[in-house]
């Protein structure tokens, strides 16, 4: 018997129909999205999640990630170290691999992955910790990413779908367990869960890789059980984690890992926090640089007329001055923070080496 298909008027409808036919029952279908905060007319070619991905990819805040530190502050003088942008791309690649294998929505997965760190500060997590102390309600980069999406990127915000916003807002673990399905802030979608786990897989592995590349540690210093179980090479560790997730999550509503791989992955993550990120070569320069953000905040708070056009653009009716300044300081890159600091204060003796290592070429001659 010949099967009759409904007539499809647009490419978008064809893509949505293919999702219904081909994706897992646990996938988030574009045609069943919870929609946007502000209604829009449908794109004739792209699904709602394809549109969201493109809006993030073409945004100014996404481009700024290129010049924001991941872990190693001297990333701009050695392009082999990861930046916040290369971290984001690695998360997206790993997440799409898992999404495709599990037959869930790749476009939604990629949109969440590309947007998850839009609100991250300059100078890595030290910058985030510094801003967290400067405003009463605190500062969390995941929530700042939502401010970028809803308010800061352009007048009226990006107006992304509720599923993408949810995945971005809930991607950060904050010291919690790697798998989120039994956490109160578990993402609403399986695609959001994938990105949350892949964020950890990416940084665990590339931070180990960068640490070894920098010479501050070697493979023999990693926990032996992690090397024995997950492998010696960067690619090997990622493959083992990814294959384990896929094999234990097929046709299930949540992401799972085997007990042994999960245990060693968490052990490797804990090792980074207790033995790598605290090393003086990483921690001291990052915290010294992050204090620049505090001094800029105090200067702007004490200045009646702030002379920076970008900061002026953020002035919005009803927003507190400190909130506007925090938004600005979360926006600027490592380079911009140092350039603005030097223009305002000159350069202090203890910042000279830091300044030379980050700004190439330097603005001033010493």
N, C-alpha and C positions, 0 to 999 in steps of 0.2 A: 504494500500500500504506500502510495506517495505521501510523504509528510508535508503538510502545509505550514509555512512559516508566515508570521505576521509581516506586513510590509514595513520596512524600516526607512524613515525619511532622512536621517542624518547619520554621519559617521559615528557621532557620539552614541546614538542609539544602538548601532551595530556593535560597538565596543562593550556597551553595557549588556547587550544580549549575549555576547561571548563570555562575559564574566559569569552570568547566570548558568550557562551551560558547562563551563570548564572549571570554575573555582570550587574549592572545598566548601562544605556546608558551614564551616566556621569562619569563612572569609567575610570581609566587610565589602559588600557590593556597592559600587558607585551609585546605582539607581536607588539604593535604599539608605543613602546617607541621611543623617539628621539635619543636613543643610547648613546654611550659614546664618550668622546673627542677623545680617541684613540680606534680604532676598535679592537675587540677581537673575537676569535672564540666562537661559542655558546656552553654553557654547555649542555650536553645531558640530565641532570636531573633537574637542577634548572632554573627557569626563571631569567631574568635580575635583577628583584627587589629582588628575593631570594638571589642571589649572593651578591648584595649590602648589604643586611641585614647581611649576614654572614661575609663579609669583615669588617664591622663596629664592630660586636660583638667580633671578634677575634683580634681586633687591640689593640695595647699597649695603645693608647690614651683613649679607652673605659675603660680599666682596671684602669687607673689612676683616673677616676672619683670617685672611691671608697674613695679616700683620699683627696677629695676637698670639702670644706665647701659649704653647700647650704645657710643657714642663720646663724645657731648657731655654733659658732666657736669651741665649745667644743664637737663637734659631735663624735670625736674619743674616748672620755672618757664616752660617753653615747650613746650606739649603737641604742637607740630608736629614736634619732634625725635623720632627713633626711640628707643624703649627696648628692652630685651632682649625684652620681650613682643611689641612690634609687629614687631621683626625676625623673631621666630619665626613669627608669623602670615603675614608676607610670604613666608618660605621655604615654608611649607605651601601657600600659594596657588599659587606658581610651580611647585612640585613636583607638585601635583595636576593642573595643566594639562598638564604633560609626561606624567605617568603615564596620564592619560585618553587623550591622543593616541596613546601607544604601546601602549595596551590592556594595561597591567600593573595591579597591585593598588593602587587608590587608597587603600584603608583602611590598608594596610601603609605606603604612602608617607606618608600624613598622620600616622600614629602616630609614625614615626621623626622627621618634621619637628617635630611639636609637642614631642617629648621631647628633641631634640638638645642643648638648652642648659639643661636642668634643673639641672645642677651648676655653672653659671657664677656667678662671684663678683659682689659689688658693685663699682662703679667700673671696669667694663669690663676690658679686657685688662691694664691696669695692676694691678688687683686680683689677677688670676690670676698675673701675674709676681711679685707680692709674696709670695703664698702659696707659690709654687714654690720660693722661697728659704728657707722656714721649716721644711720637713720633709724628712727625709733622702731619701725616695723621690720627692720632687718632687710637683708638683700640675699636673694637666692637666684642663681642664673636661670633656672628653669622658669620661674615666674617672670623674670625680666624678659625672657624670650617671648612670653605672651604679651608683655607691654610693647615690645617691638612690633609684634604682629598686629595688635589691636589699635595702637596709638602712634608709635614713633616712626614707622617706615615711611609713611606718606599721609597726607590729610585723609582721615577716615580709616586708616589702617589697611591691612591686606584683605580683611574680611575672609579669612580662611574657614574651611569647614570645621564643624564641631569635633569630628574624629581626629583631624590633624592637630587642632589646638589641644585636645585631651592628651594625645600621645606626647606632644612636646612638653606640656606642663607636668607630666608624670614620669618623665624619662629618668630623673635623677634619683639615685638610691639613697644618698645621704647616710651612708654607713649601714644601710639595711641589707637584707639578704639579696643575693644575686637574682633569684627567681621571684617574680612579684605576685604570682597568682593568689597567694594567701595574705597579701599585704592590703591594708585598707585603701591605699592609693594606687592599686593596680590599674593600669590603663583599661579603658572600656573595650578596646579591640585587641584581637590577637596580634595584629600588625604593630600596635603600640607596645605590646609585651616584647615582641621581637627586637624592636629598636632599643628598648630599655636594657635588654640582655647584651645586645651587640655593642652598645656604648661601652660596656665593661670589657667585653672580649677585645675590642679594638684598643682601648687605652692600656689594658693589662699587657698586651703583647707588644704594642709599639713603644711603650715606655721602657719595657725590658730591653728591647732592641736598641733604643736610643741611649740607654744607660750603658750598655755594653759598647756601643759605638763610641761613646764619649770617653771611655776608659775609666770611668769611676767605679766600675764593677766588671766582673767576668762571669762566664757561665758557671764556673765551679762554686760561686757564691749563692746561686739560686738553691732553694730547698731541693734536696736530692729526690724526694718523692715526686716533686713537680716535674723535674726533668725526666725521671723514669716513666712517669705516666703520660705527660703531655708532649714530651719531645725536646730536643736540643735546639732546633731551628725555629725561627719566627713563623714561617709558613706551616711547619709541621704542627706547632701548637694550635694555630688558628684552625687548621683543617680538623684536628682531633676534636676540638670544642664544637665546631660547626656540625660535623658529621654526627656527633653524639646528640646534639639538640635535635637534629632532623630525625634521627632514628627513634628517638623517644617522644617525639611530638606529632608524628604523622596521625592525622585524623583525630586529634584531640583538641579540646577547646582552650587549652593553656599550654605554655612552653614548659618543657621538662628536660632534665638532664639525668644521666645515671649518677648514682650516689658517689662513685669513685671519681668521675670527671668533675662533678660539681665541687667535691671536697678539695681537690687539688687546684681547681680554678680559684676558689675562695682563698686557699692558702697562698697562692701566688699574689693575689690582690692584697692580702694582708701584709705580705712580705714587702711589697712596694711602699705601703704606707708606713711601715715600721723601720725599714732599712734603706730605702732609696730616696723618697721625697724629703726625708729629714737630713740628708747628707749636706754638709756645709756648702759644697759646690753648687747645689741646687737651691737650698733653702735661703741662704744668706742673700745672694743677689736678688732673688725674687721678692723677699720681704723688704729689702732696701728700696727696690723699684716701686713696690706697692705703696710704700709710705709717701711717694710722690702724689698719689691719688688723694691721700688724706690732706696733704699741704695745699693742694689745689682746691679741695673742697672748702677748707677753712678760708682760703683767700677769696673764693667766689662768694661765700656766705657773708664775708665782711665788706664786699664791694657792692655799692649801690647800683652802679651801671656796669654790667658785665660786658666787656668789649668784643666778645667772640660771636660771630655771625651764627655759627652752628648752635651755640647755646641759646641765642636769641630765637632761633627757629623752634626751640622746644618750649618756649613760654606759652603756656596754655591757660585760659581763664579758669580760675578755681584751683589750680595746682599750687602746692606749697613750694617755696623757693628751694628748700632742701631736696624735694622730690625731683624738681627740674634739673638741679645740679647733679644728682645721682644718676639720672637718666643720661646726662651728657657724659659723665665720667665712665659710665658703662659702655658708652658708644665708642670713645676714642681708642685708637690703637696704641701699641707700645711706643711707636715712633712719635705719634702726636702728643702723647702725654709728656714725653721728654722734651720735645720741642717747645711746648707751651710752658713747661716748668722753667726751662732756660730763659725764655723771653721774659718771664715774670720775675724770677729770682736770681738769674745768673746760674752758674753751676758750682756746687759745693765740692770741696776737696774729695770727700768720700764718694762722690758720684762720677768722678772723672773716668775711672776705668770702666764703670758700668756704661757710661755714656758712649765711650769709644767703641765698646763691644757691640752695642746695639745699633747706633746710628751710623750708617755707611752711605755717603761720606759724612763726617761730622759737620755740624753747623759752625762750630767755632774752632779756632786753632789754639792749642795749649802750648 
